[in-house]
Structure formats: structure tokens, C-alpha cells
Amino acid sequence: MNENNDRAATSVRAMEIAVALFVFACGALVVIDSIRLGVRWADDGPQAGYFPFYIGMILCISSAVTCVTSLMNRALSAKVFVTRGQLKLVLSVLVPLMIYVVLIKFLGIYVASIFFIGWFMLRLGHYSWWVTLAVAFGTMLVFFMMFEVWFKVPLPKGPLENLLGLA
């Protein structure tokens, strides 16, 4: 690993603060929506937002405590959460996964999965083109037969399946 990859991408302190703020935002969203639903005890029992309101409050309070604790603990700034090399490895999987999820909407699960499997086999596995194509198409053929034909479970289809009359 080179020197650049060993450098810290972020500290434990920064990540604890970021996660605490995210959890606080989620808890606040739950609290706000619970208030819309009603958080009181009615004649026939609790309103729909009663229990979610308190769960949201617990999330907000615990994340606020975590955030304040992390802000006060300067020693956490010195602790490395992830190095640049480690972050690069995580992103090499996360970015294609996010693209795959978006492609499912436009291409359908089978075509998007062929691209997804192919990308990983070529890019990270360094397999040859013919092995990549055989595995990607073969896997999707097996999944198509299993879900669509045998189990009769329709999965999201795209324009190619519509064109072939498989939708």
C-alpha cells in the first residue's frame, strides 16, 4: 500500500458526529410525523403516533448525547476511522451497487444484474470476457427460469424483456 492510501480519510470523532446528526434527523422526522398522527392517549387507547413519538424522542436524545460527547472528546480526532485505501475499497463496491439499484428501475433486474455481475468479474475479479459473459448470462438465465417460470414470481422487467415479450 502506498503512503497516500495509509493516510486517514476521516477520524472516529467526525464519523460519530456525522452518524449522531443523521440519527437525530431520523428521530426528528419520526417525532414530527408522530405529532401529525396524534401522540395523546385517547378514550380507546393510544393514538397512532403515541409509541413512535417516544421512540423518536429516544433517538433524538441519545444522538444528541453522542454528538455532545464526541464534540467534547478531542482525543477521538486522532483515532483513524478509515484510511484512504480502505475507503477506496469500500467505494469500489458501494458505487457500482448504487448504480445497479438505479439501473434496475430502467433496465429491469435481469439486464441490470448482467451488467452488475459483469462489472465485478471484469474489474475486480480480472476474469476474461468469455468467462464473464458466460457467468453473467448463465446466472440470469437460471434466475429467470427459477423466479419467472418455476416459482411464478415476477421481478422488475425493463424494455428488453418487454421487447422480447417476457414481461
ROMAR-766506 format. One record per residue: residue number from 1; x negated, y, z of N, C-alpha, C, CB in turn; chain; residue in one letter. Coordinates in steps of 0.2 Angstrom, whole numbers, plus 5000, padded with zeros to 4 digits. Glycine has a CB too. Layout:
! ROMAR-766506
+------+------+------+------+------+------+------+------+------+------+------+------+------+-------+------+
: resi :  n_X :  n_Y :  n_Z : ca_X : ca_Y : ca_Z :  c_X :  c_Y :  c_Z : cb_X : cb_Y : cb_Z : chain : resn :
+------+------+------+------+------+------+------+------+------+------+------+------+------+-------+------+
:  NUM :    X :    Y :    Z :    X :    Y :    Z :    X :    Y :    Z :    X :    Y :    Z :     A :    A :
...
+------+------+------+------+------+------+------+------+------+------+------+------+------+-------+------+
***
This chain:
! ROMAR-766506
+------+------+------+------+------+------+------+------+------+------+------+------+------+-------+------+
: resi :  n_X :  n_Y :  n_Z : ca_X : ca_Y : ca_Z :  c_X :  c_Y :  c_Z : cb_X : cb_Y : cb_Z : chain : resn :
+------+------+------+------+------+------+------+------+------+------+------+------+------+-------+------+
:    1 : 4996 : 4994 : 5000 : 5000 : 5000 : 5000 : 4996 : 5006 : 5000 : 5005 : 5000 : 5006 :     A :    M :
:    2 : 4997 : 5011 : 4996 : 4993 : 5017 : 4996 : 4995 : 5022 : 5002 : 4994 : 5021 : 4989 :     A :    N :
:    3 : 4991 : 5027 : 5002 : 4991 : 5032 : 5008 : 4998 : 5035 : 5008 : 4986 : 5037 : 5008 :     A :    E :
:    4 : 5001 : 5037 : 5002 : 5007 : 5040 : 5001 : 5013 : 5036 : 5004 : 5008 : 5042 : 4994 :     A :    N :
:    5 : 5013 : 5030 : 5003 : 5018 : 5025 : 5005 : 5018 : 5024 : 5012 : 5018 : 5019 : 5001 :     A :    N :
:    6 : 5012 : 5026 : 5016 : 5012 : 5025 : 5023 : 5014 : 5031 : 5027 : 5005 : 5023 : 5025 :     A :    D :
:    7 : 5015 : 5036 : 5023 : 5017 : 5042 : 5027 : 5025 : 5042 : 5029 : 5016 : 5049 : 5022 :     A :    R :
:    8 : 5027 : 5045 : 5034 : 5033 : 5045 : 5036 : 5038 : 5048 : 5032 : 5034 : 5048 : 5043 :     A :    A :
:    9 : 5044 : 5045 : 5030 : 5049 : 5048 : 5026 : 5054 : 5052 : 5031 : 5053 : 5043 : 5022 :     A :    A :
:   10 : 5055 : 5050 : 5037 : 5059 : 5053 : 5042 : 5057 : 5050 : 5049 : 5066 : 5052 : 5040 :     A :    T :
:   11 : 5059 : 5054 : 5054 : 5057 : 5052 : 5061 : 5064 : 5049 : 5064 : 5055 : 5058 : 5065 :     A :    S :
:   12 : 5063 : 5045 : 5069 : 5068 : 5042 : 5073 : 5073 : 5048 : 5075 : 5065 : 5038 : 5079 :     A :    V :
:   13 : 5070 : 5053 : 5078 : 5074 : 5059 : 5080 : 5079 : 5062 : 5075 : 5070 : 5065 : 5083 :     A :    R :
:   14 : 5076 : 5063 : 5069 : 5080 : 5065 : 5063 : 5086 : 5061 : 5061 : 5076 : 5067 : 5057 :     A :    A :
:   15 : 5084 : 5054 : 5061 : 5090 : 5049 : 5060 : 5095 : 5049 : 5065 : 5086 : 5042 : 5058 :     A :    M :
:   16 : 5093 : 5049 : 5072 : 5098 : 5049 : 5077 : 5102 : 5055 : 5077 : 5094 : 5048 : 5084 :     A :    E :
:   17 : 5100 : 5061 : 5075 : 5104 : 5067 : 5075 : 5108 : 5066 : 5069 : 5099 : 5073 : 5074 :     A :    I :
:   18 : 5106 : 5064 : 5063 : 5110 : 5063 : 5057 : 5116 : 5058 : 5058 : 5106 : 5061 : 5051 :     A :    A :
:   19 : 5114 : 5052 : 5061 : 5119 : 5047 : 5062 : 5124 : 5050 : 5067 : 5116 : 5041 : 5065 :     A :    V :
:   20 : 5122 : 5053 : 5073 : 5126 : 5056 : 5078 : 5131 : 5061 : 5074 : 5122 : 5059 : 5083 :     A :    A :
:   21 : 5129 : 5065 : 5070 : 5133 : 5070 : 5067 : 5138 : 5067 : 5062 : 5129 : 5075 : 5063 :     A :    L :
:   22 : 5136 : 5061 : 5059 : 5141 : 5058 : 5054 : 5146 : 5054 : 5058 : 5137 : 5052 : 5050 :     A :    F :
:   23 : 5144 : 5051 : 5064 : 5149 : 5048 : 5068 : 5154 : 5053 : 5071 : 5146 : 5044 : 5074 :     A :    V :
:   24 : 5151 : 5059 : 5073 : 5155 : 5064 : 5076 : 5160 : 5066 : 5071 : 5151 : 5070 : 5078 :     A :    F :
:   25 : 5158 : 5067 : 5064 : 5163 : 5069 : 5059 : 5168 : 5064 : 5058 : 5159 : 5070 : 5053 :     A :    A :
:   26 : 5167 : 5058 : 5058 : 5172 : 5052 : 5058 : 5176 : 5052 : 5063 : 5168 : 5045 : 5057 :     A :    C :
:   27 : 5174 : 5053 : 5070 : 5178 : 5054 : 5075 : 5183 : 5060 : 5075 : 5174 : 5054 : 5082 :     A :    G :
:   28 : 5180 : 5065 : 5073 : 5184 : 5071 : 5072 : 5190 : 5070 : 5067 : 5180 : 5077 : 5070 :     A :    A :
:   29 : 5188 : 5067 : 5062 : 5193 : 5065 : 5057 : 5199 : 5061 : 5060 : 5190 : 5062 : 5051 :     A :    L :
:   30 : 5197 : 5056 : 5064 : 5202 : 5052 : 5067 : 5206 : 5056 : 5072 : 5198 : 5046 : 5071 :     A :    V :
:   31 : 5203 : 5060 : 5076 : 5207 : 5064 : 5081 : 5212 : 5069 : 5077 : 5202 : 5068 : 5085 :     A :    V :
:   32 : 5209 : 5072 : 5072 : 5214 : 5077 : 5068 : 5220 : 5073 : 5065 : 5210 : 5080 : 5063 :     A :    I :
:   33 : 5218 : 5067 : 5062 : 5224 : 5063 : 5059 : 5229 : 5060 : 5064 : 5221 : 5058 : 5054 :     A :    D :
:   34 : 5226 : 5059 : 5070 : 5230 : 5056 : 5075 : 5235 : 5061 : 5078 : 5226 : 5053 : 5081 :     A :    S :
:   35 : 5232 : 5067 : 5078 : 5237 : 5073 : 5081 : 5242 : 5074 : 5076 : 5233 : 5080 : 5081 :     A :    I :
:   36 : 5241 : 5073 : 5069 : 5246 : 5074 : 5064 : 5252 : 5068 : 5065 : 5243 : 5073 : 5057 :     A :    R :
:   37 : 5249 : 5062 : 5067 : 5254 : 5057 : 5068 : 5258 : 5057 : 5075 : 5250 : 5050 : 5068 :     A :    L :
:   38 : 5255 : 5060 : 5080 : 5258 : 5061 : 5086 : 5254 : 5057 : 5091 : 5265 : 5058 : 5086 :     A :    G :
:   39 : 5252 : 5060 : 5097 : 5247 : 5057 : 5102 : 5251 : 5056 : 5109 : 5241 : 5061 : 5102 :     A :    V :
:   40 : 5257 : 5058 : 5109 : 5260 : 5058 : 5115 : 5263 : 5051 : 5117 : 5266 : 5063 : 5116 :     A :    R :
:   41 : 5266 : 5050 : 5123 : 5269 : 5044 : 5124 : 5277 : 5046 : 5124 : 5268 : 5042 : 5132 :     A :    W :
:   42 : 5280 : 5042 : 5119 : 5287 : 5044 : 5118 : 5291 : 5039 : 5122 : 5289 : 5042 : 5110 :     A :    A :
:   43 : 5298 : 5040 : 5122 : 5303 : 5036 : 5125 : 5302 : 5028 : 5124 : 5310 : 5038 : 5124 :     A :    D :
:   44 : 5300 : 5027 : 5118 : 5300 : 5020 : 5116 : 5293 : 5017 : 5116 : 5303 : 5019 : 5109 :     A :    D :
:   45 : 5288 : 5021 : 5119 : 5281 : 5019 : 5119 : 5276 : 5024 : 5116 : 5280 : 5012 : 5115 :     A :    G :
:   46 : 5270 : 5022 : 5114 : 5265 : 5027 : 5112 : 5267 : 5028 : 5104 : 5258 : 5024 : 5112 :     A :    P :
:   47 : 5266 : 5035 : 5102 : 5266 : 5037 : 5095 : 5261 : 5034 : 5091 : 5267 : 5044 : 5095 :     A :    Q :
:   48 : 5261 : 5034 : 5085 : 5256 : 5031 : 5080 : 5249 : 5033 : 5081 : 5258 : 5032 : 5073 :     A :    A :
:   49 : 5248 : 5039 : 5083 : 5241 : 5042 : 5084 : 5239 : 5041 : 5091 : 5241 : 5048 : 5082 :     A :    G :
:   50 : 5242 : 5038 : 5096 : 5240 : 5038 : 5103 : 5233 : 5035 : 5104 : 5246 : 5035 : 5107 :     A :    Y :
:   51 : 5233 : 5028 : 5102 : 5227 : 5025 : 5103 : 5221 : 5027 : 5099 : 5228 : 5017 : 5102 :     A :    F :
:   52 : 5222 : 5028 : 5092 : 5217 : 5031 : 5088 : 5214 : 5038 : 5090 : 5219 : 5032 : 5081 :     A :    P :
:   53 : 5218 : 5042 : 5093 : 5216 : 5048 : 5096 : 5211 : 5047 : 5101 : 5222 : 5052 : 5099 :     A :    F :
:   54 : 5212 : 5042 : 5106 : 5207 : 5041 : 5111 : 5201 : 5038 : 5108 : 5210 : 5037 : 5117 :     A :    Y :
:   55 : 5201 : 5034 : 5104 : 5195 : 5030 : 5100 : 5191 : 5036 : 5097 : 5198 : 5025 : 5095 :     A :    I :
:   56 : 5195 : 5040 : 5093 : 5191 : 5046 : 5090 : 5188 : 5051 : 5095 : 5196 : 5050 : 5086 :     A :    G :
:   57 : 5191 : 5052 : 5101 : 5188 : 5056 : 5106 : 5182 : 5052 : 5109 : 5193 : 5057 : 5112 :     A :    M :
:   58 : 5182 : 5046 : 5110 : 5176 : 5042 : 5112 : 5171 : 5043 : 5107 : 5178 : 5035 : 5114 :     A :    I :
:   59 : 5172 : 5042 : 5101 : 5167 : 5043 : 5096 : 5164 : 5050 : 5096 : 5170 : 5041 : 5089 :     A :    L :
:   60 : 5168 : 5055 : 5097 : 5165 : 5062 : 5097 : 5161 : 5063 : 5103 : 5171 : 5067 : 5097 :     A :    C :
:   61 : 5163 : 5061 : 5109 : 5159 : 5062 : 5115 : 5153 : 5058 : 5115 : 5164 : 5060 : 5121 :     A :    I :
:   62 : 5153 : 5052 : 5113 : 5147 : 5048 : 5113 : 5142 : 5050 : 5108 : 5148 : 5040 : 5111 :     A :    S :
:   63 : 5144 : 5053 : 5102 : 5140 : 5055 : 5097 : 5137 : 5062 : 5099 : 5143 : 5056 : 5090 :     A :    S :
:   64 : 5141 : 5066 : 5102 : 5138 : 5072 : 5105 : 5133 : 5071 : 5110 : 5144 : 5077 : 5108 :     A :    A :
:   65 : 5134 : 5066 : 5114 : 5129 : 5065 : 5119 : 5122 : 5062 : 5116 : 5131 : 5059 : 5124 :     A :    V :
:   66 : 5123 : 5058 : 5111 : 5117 : 5056 : 5107 : 5114 : 5061 : 5104 : 5119 : 5050 : 5102 :     A :    T :
:   67 : 5117 : 5066 : 5101 : 5114 : 5071 : 5097 : 5110 : 5076 : 5102 : 5120 : 5075 : 5094 :     A :    C :
:   68 : 5113 : 5078 : 5108 : 5110 : 5082 : 5113 : 5104 : 5079 : 5115 : 5115 : 5084 : 5118 :     A :    V :
:   69 : 5105 : 5072 : 5117 : 5099 : 5068 : 5120 : 5093 : 5068 : 5115 : 5101 : 5061 : 5121 :     A :    T :
:   70 : 5095 : 5067 : 5108 : 5090 : 5067 : 5103 : 5087 : 5074 : 5102 : 5093 : 5065 : 5097 :     A :    S :
:   71 : 5091 : 5079 : 5103 : 5088 : 5086 : 5102 : 5083 : 5088 : 5108 : 5093 : 5091 : 5102 :     A :    L :
:   72 : 5084 : 5085 : 5113 : 5080 : 5087 : 5119 : 5074 : 5082 : 5120 : 5084 : 5086 : 5126 :     A :    M :
:   73 : 5074 : 5076 : 5116 : 5068 : 5072 : 5117 : 5064 : 5073 : 5111 : 5071 : 5064 : 5117 :     A :    N :
:   74 : 5059 : 5077 : 5112 : 5054 : 5079 : 5106 : 5050 : 5073 : 5104 : 5050 : 5085 : 5108 :     A :    R :
:   75 : 5049 : 5069 : 5109 : 5044 : 5063 : 5108 : 5047 : 5059 : 5102 : 5043 : 5059 : 5114 :     A :    A :
:   76 : 5053 : 5059 : 5101 : 5056 : 5055 : 5095 : 5054 : 5057 : 5088 : 5064 : 5055 : 5096 :     A :    L :
:   77 : 5052 : 5063 : 5088 : 5049 : 5066 : 5082 : 5043 : 5063 : 5079 : 5048 : 5074 : 5083 :     A :    S :
:   78 : 5039 : 5060 : 5084 : 5033 : 5057 : 5082 : 5034 : 5050 : 5080 : 5028 : 5057 : 5088 :     A :    A :
:   79 : 5039 : 5047 : 5082 : 5041 : 5040 : 5080 : 5043 : 5040 : 5073 : 5046 : 5037 : 5085 :     A :    K :
:   80 : 5040 : 5035 : 5069 : 5042 : 5035 : 5062 : 5048 : 5030 : 5061 : 5036 : 5032 : 5058 :     A :    V :
:   81 : 5053 : 5032 : 5058 : 5059 : 5028 : 5057 : 5058 : 5024 : 5051 : 5066 : 5033 : 5056 :     A :    F :
:   82 : 5056 : 5027 : 5045 : 5054 : 5023 : 5039 : 5049 : 5027 : 5036 : 5061 : 5023 : 5035 :     A :    V :
:   83 : 5044 : 5023 : 5033 : 5039 : 5026 : 5029 : 5041 : 5027 : 5021 : 5033 : 5021 : 5029 :     A :    T :
:   84 : 5038 : 5030 : 5018 : 5040 : 5032 : 5011 : 5040 : 5025 : 5007 : 5035 : 5036 : 5007 :     A :    R :
:   85 : 5035 : 5021 : 5008 : 5035 : 5014 : 5004 : 5042 : 5010 : 5006 : 5029 : 5010 : 5006 :     A :    G :
:   86 : 5043 : 5010 : 5013 : 5049 : 5006 : 5015 : 5056 : 5009 : 5012 : 5050 : 5006 : 5022 :     A :    Q :
:   87 : 5056 : 5016 : 5012 : 5062 : 5019 : 5009 : 5062 : 5018 : 5002 : 5061 : 5027 : 5010 :     A :    L :
:   88 : 5057 : 5018 : 4998 : 5057 : 5016 : 4991 : 5060 : 5009 : 4990 : 5050 : 5017 : 4988 :     A :    K :
:   89 : 5058 : 5004 : 4994 : 5060 : 4998 : 4993 : 5068 : 4997 : 4994 : 5057 : 4993 : 4998 :     A :    L :
:   90 : 5070 : 5001 : 4999 : 5077 : 5001 : 5001 : 5081 : 5004 : 4995 : 5079 : 5005 : 5007 :     A :    V :
:   91 : 5079 : 5010 : 4993 : 5082 : 5014 : 4987 : 5082 : 5010 : 4981 : 5079 : 5020 : 4986 :     A :    L :
:   92 : 5077 : 5005 : 4980 : 5077 : 5001 : 4974 : 5082 : 4996 : 4973 : 5070 : 4998 : 4973 :     A :    S :
:   93 : 5085 : 4995 : 4979 : 5091 : 4990 : 4979 : 5098 : 4995 : 4980 : 5091 : 4986 : 4985 :     A :    V :
:   94 : 5098 : 5000 : 4984 : 5104 : 5004 : 4985 : 5106 : 5008 : 4979 : 5102 : 5009 : 4991 :     A :    L :
:   95 : 5102 : 5011 : 4976 : 5104 : 5015 : 4970 : 5107 : 5010 : 4964 : 5098 : 5019 : 4967 :     A :    V :
:   96 : 5104 : 5005 : 4962 : 5107 : 5001 : 4957 : 5114 : 4998 : 4960 : 5103 : 4995 : 4956 :     A :    P :
:   97 : 5114 : 4997 : 4967 : 5121 : 4994 : 4969 : 5126 : 4999 : 4969 : 5120 : 4992 : 4977 :     A :    L :
:   98 : 5124 : 5006 : 4970 : 5129 : 5011 : 4970 : 5132 : 5012 : 4962 : 5127 : 5018 : 4972 :     A :    M :
:   99 : 5127 : 5011 : 4958 : 5128 : 5012 : 4951 : 5133 : 5006 : 4949 : 5122 : 5012 : 4946 :     A :    I :
:  100 : 5132 : 5000 : 4951 : 5136 : 4994 : 4950 : 5143 : 4995 : 4952 : 5132 : 4988 : 4953 :     A :    Y :
:  101 : 5144 : 4998 : 4958 : 5150 : 4999 : 4961 : 5154 : 5004 : 4956 : 5150 : 5002 : 4968 :     A :    V :
:  102 : 5151 : 5009 : 4954 : 5154 : 5014 : 4949 : 5156 : 5010 : 4943 : 5150 : 5020 : 4948 :     A :    V :
:  103 : 5151 : 5006 : 4940 : 5152 : 5003 : 4933 : 5158 : 4998 : 4933 : 5146 : 5000 : 4931 :     A :    L :
:  104 : 5159 : 4995 : 4939 : 5165 : 4990 : 4940 : 5171 : 4994 : 4937 : 5166 : 4988 : 4947 :     A :    I :
:  105 : 5172 : 5000 : 4939 : 5178 : 5004 : 4938 : 5179 : 5005 : 4930 : 5178 : 5011 : 4941 :     A :    K :
:  106 : 5174 : 5006 : 4927 : 5174 : 5007 : 4920 : 5173 : 5001 : 4915 : 5169 : 5013 : 4918 :     A :    F :
:  107 : 5169 : 4997 : 4917 : 5167 : 4991 : 4913 : 5170 : 4984 : 4915 : 5160 : 4990 : 4913 :     A :    L :
:  108 : 5173 : 4984 : 4921 : 5176 : 4978 : 4924 : 5170 : 4974 : 4928 : 5178 : 4974 : 4918 :     A :    G :
:  109 : 5172 : 4970 : 4932 : 5167 : 4967 : 4936 : 5163 : 4962 : 4933 : 5171 : 4963 : 4942 :     A :    I :
:  110 : 5165 : 4959 : 4927 : 5161 : 4954 : 4924 : 5155 : 4957 : 4920 : 5165 : 4950 : 4919 :     A :    Y :
:  111 : 5157 : 4962 : 4916 : 5152 : 4966 : 4912 : 5147 : 4969 : 4917 : 5155 : 4971 : 4907 :     A :    V :
:  112 : 5150 : 4973 : 4922 : 5145 : 4976 : 4926 : 5141 : 4972 : 4930 : 5149 : 4980 : 4931 :     A :    A :
:  113 : 5143 : 4966 : 4932 : 5139 : 4961 : 4935 : 5133 : 4958 : 4931 : 5143 : 4955 : 4938 :     A :    S :
:  114 : 5135 : 4957 : 4924 : 5129 : 4955 : 4920 : 5124 : 4960 : 4920 : 5132 : 4954 : 4912 :     A :    I :
:  115 : 5126 : 4967 : 4919 : 5120 : 4972 : 4920 : 5117 : 4972 : 4926 : 5124 : 4979 : 4918 :     A :    F :
:  116 : 5120 : 4971 : 4932 : 5118 : 4971 : 4938 : 5113 : 4965 : 4939 : 5123 : 4971 : 4944 :     A :    F :
:  117 : 5115 : 4959 : 4938 : 5110 : 4954 : 4938 : 5104 : 4955 : 4934 : 5114 : 4947 : 4937 :     A :    I :
:  118 : 5106 : 4957 : 4928 : 5100 : 4958 : 4923 : 5095 : 4963 : 4925 : 5103 : 4960 : 4916 :     A :    G :
:  119 : 5097 : 4968 : 4928 : 5093 : 4973 : 4931 : 5088 : 4971 : 4936 : 5097 : 4979 : 4933 :     A :    W :
:  120 : 5091 : 4967 : 4941 : 5087 : 4964 : 4946 : 5082 : 4959 : 4944 : 5091 : 4962 : 4952 :     A :    F :
:  121 : 5084 : 4955 : 4939 : 5080 : 4950 : 4937 : 5074 : 4953 : 4933 : 5084 : 4945 : 4932 :     A :    M :
:  122 : 5075 : 4958 : 4928 : 5070 : 4961 : 4924 : 5066 : 4965 : 4929 : 5073 : 4965 : 4919 :     A :    L :
:  123 : 5069 : 4969 : 4932 : 5065 : 4975 : 4936 : 5061 : 4972 : 4942 : 5070 : 4980 : 4938 :     A :    R :
:  124 : 5065 : 4968 : 4946 : 5062 : 4966 : 4952 : 5059 : 4959 : 4952 : 5066 : 4966 : 4958 :     A :    L :
:  125 : 5062 : 4955 : 4948 : 5060 : 4948 : 4948 : 5055 : 4946 : 4942 : 5066 : 4943 : 4946 :     A :    G :
:  126 : 5055 : 4951 : 4937 : 5050 : 4951 : 4932 : 5051 : 4944 : 4928 : 5043 : 4951 : 4934 :     A :    H :
:  127 : 5057 : 4942 : 4927 : 5059 : 4936 : 4923 : 5059 : 4939 : 4915 : 5066 : 4933 : 4925 :     A :    Y :
:  128 : 5058 : 4934 : 4911 : 5059 : 4935 : 4904 : 5066 : 4937 : 4902 : 5056 : 4929 : 4900 :     A :    S :
:  129 : 5066 : 4940 : 4896 : 5073 : 4942 : 4893 : 5078 : 4936 : 4892 : 5072 : 4946 : 4886 :     A :    W :
:  130 : 5075 : 4931 : 4890 : 5080 : 4925 : 4888 : 5082 : 4922 : 4895 : 5076 : 4920 : 4884 :     A :    W :
:  131 : 5078 : 4921 : 4900 : 5080 : 4919 : 4906 : 5085 : 4923 : 4910 : 5074 : 4917 : 4911 :     A :    V :
:  132 : 5084 : 4930 : 4909 : 5088 : 4935 : 4912 : 5095 : 4934 : 4909 : 5085 : 4942 : 4911 :     A :    T :
:  133 : 5095 : 4934 : 4902 : 5102 : 4934 : 4898 : 5105 : 4927 : 4900 : 5101 : 4934 : 4891 :     A :    L :
:  134 : 5102 : 4922 : 4900 : 5105 : 4915 : 4902 : 5108 : 4915 : 4909 : 5100 : 4910 : 4901 :     A :    A :
:  135 : 5104 : 4918 : 4914 : 5107 : 4918 : 4920 : 5113 : 4923 : 4921 : 5101 : 4919 : 4925 :     A :    V :
:  136 : 5112 : 4929 : 4919 : 5117 : 4934 : 4920 : 5124 : 4932 : 4916 : 5115 : 4941 : 4917 :     A :    A :
:  137 : 5123 : 4930 : 4910 : 5129 : 4927 : 4906 : 5132 : 4921 : 4909 : 5128 : 4927 : 4899 :     A :    F :
:  138 : 5128 : 4916 : 4911 : 5130 : 4910 : 4914 : 5133 : 4911 : 4920 : 5124 : 4905 : 4914 :     A :    G :
:  139 : 5131 : 4915 : 4924 : 5134 : 4916 : 4931 : 5141 : 4919 : 4930 : 5129 : 4921 : 4935 :     A :    T :
:  140 : 5141 : 4924 : 4926 : 5148 : 4927 : 4925 : 5153 : 4923 : 4921 : 5147 : 4934 : 4921 :     A :    M :
:  141 : 5150 : 4918 : 4917 : 5155 : 4913 : 4914 : 5158 : 4909 : 4919 : 5151 : 4909 : 4909 :     A :    L :
:  142 : 5153 : 4906 : 4924 : 5155 : 4902 : 4929 : 5160 : 4906 : 4934 : 5149 : 4899 : 4933 :     A :    V :
:  143 : 5159 : 4912 : 4936 : 5163 : 4916 : 4940 : 5170 : 4917 : 4936 : 5160 : 4922 : 4942 :     A :    F :
:  144 : 5170 : 4919 : 4930 : 5176 : 4920 : 4926 : 5180 : 4913 : 4926 : 5174 : 4922 : 4919 :     A :    F :
:  145 : 5177 : 4908 : 4925 : 5181 : 4902 : 4925 : 5184 : 4900 : 4932 : 5177 : 4896 : 4923 :     A :    M :
:  146 : 5180 : 4901 : 4937 : 5182 : 4900 : 4944 : 5188 : 4904 : 4946 : 5176 : 4900 : 4949 :     A :    M :
:  147 : 5187 : 4911 : 4945 : 5192 : 4915 : 4948 : 5198 : 4916 : 4943 : 5189 : 4922 : 4949 :     A :    F :
:  148 : 5197 : 4917 : 4937 : 5202 : 4918 : 4932 : 5206 : 4912 : 4930 : 5200 : 4922 : 4926 :     A :    E :
:  149 : 5203 : 4907 : 4929 : 5206 : 4901 : 4926 : 5208 : 4896 : 4932 : 5201 : 4897 : 4921 :     A :    V :
:  150 : 5203 : 4894 : 4936 : 5205 : 4889 : 4941 : 5209 : 4892 : 4947 : 5198 : 4886 : 4943 :     A :    W :
:  151 : 5206 : 4897 : 4950 : 5210 : 4900 : 4956 : 5215 : 4905 : 4954 : 5205 : 4903 : 4960 :     A :    F :
:  152 : 5216 : 4907 : 4948 : 5221 : 4912 : 4946 : 5221 : 4918 : 4950 : 5228 : 4909 : 4946 :     A :    K :
:  153 : 5215 : 4921 : 4951 : 5214 : 4927 : 4955 : 5211 : 4932 : 4950 : 5209 : 4926 : 4961 :     A :    V :
:  154 : 5215 : 4937 : 4948 : 5212 : 4942 : 4943 : 5208 : 4947 : 4947 : 5218 : 4946 : 4940 :     A :    P :
:  155 : 5202 : 4948 : 4943 : 5197 : 4953 : 4946 : 5197 : 4959 : 4941 : 5190 : 4950 : 4946 :     A :    L :
:  156 : 5195 : 4964 : 4943 : 5195 : 4970 : 4939 : 5192 : 4969 : 4932 : 5191 : 4976 : 4942 :     A :    P :
:  157 : 5195 : 4971 : 4927 : 5193 : 4970 : 4920 : 5192 : 4977 : 4917 : 5198 : 4966 : 4916 :     A :    K :
:  158 : 5188 : 4977 : 4912 : 5186 : 4983 : 4908 : 5188 : 4982 : 4901 : 5178 : 4984 : 4908 :     A :    G :
:  159 : 5186 : 4987 : 4897 : 5188 : 4987 : 4890 : 5186 : 4981 : 4886 : 5185 : 4993 : 4887 :     A :    P :
:  160 : 5180 : 4978 : 4887 : 5178 : 4972 : 4883 : 5183 : 4966 : 4884 : 5171 : 4970 : 4886 :     A :    L :
:  161 : 5185 : 4965 : 4891 : 5190 : 4960 : 4892 : 5196 : 4961 : 4889 : 5191 : 4959 : 4899 :     A :    E :
:  162 : 5198 : 4968 : 4889 : 5205 : 4970 : 4885 : 5204 : 4968 : 4878 : 5206 : 4977 : 4887 :     A :    N :
:  163 : 5198 : 4970 : 4875 : 5197 : 4969 : 4868 : 5197 : 4962 : 4866 : 5190 : 4972 : 4866 :     A :    L :
:  164 : 5195 : 4957 : 4870 : 5195 : 4950 : 4869 : 5201 : 4947 : 4871 : 5189 : 4947 : 4873 :     A :    L :
:  165 : 5206 : 4951 : 4874 : 5212 : 4948 : 4876 : 5212 : 4944 : 4882 : 5215 : 4944 : 4870 :     A :    G :
:  166 : 5207 : 4945 : 4886 : 5206 : 4942 : 4893 : 5210 : 4945 : 4898 : 5199 : 4940 : 4894 :     A :    L :
:  167 : 5212 : 4951 : 4897 : 5215 : 4955 : 4903 : 5222 : 4953 : 4904 : 5214 : 4962 : 4902 :     A :    A :
+------+------+------+------+------+------+------+------+------+------+------+------+------+-------+------+
***
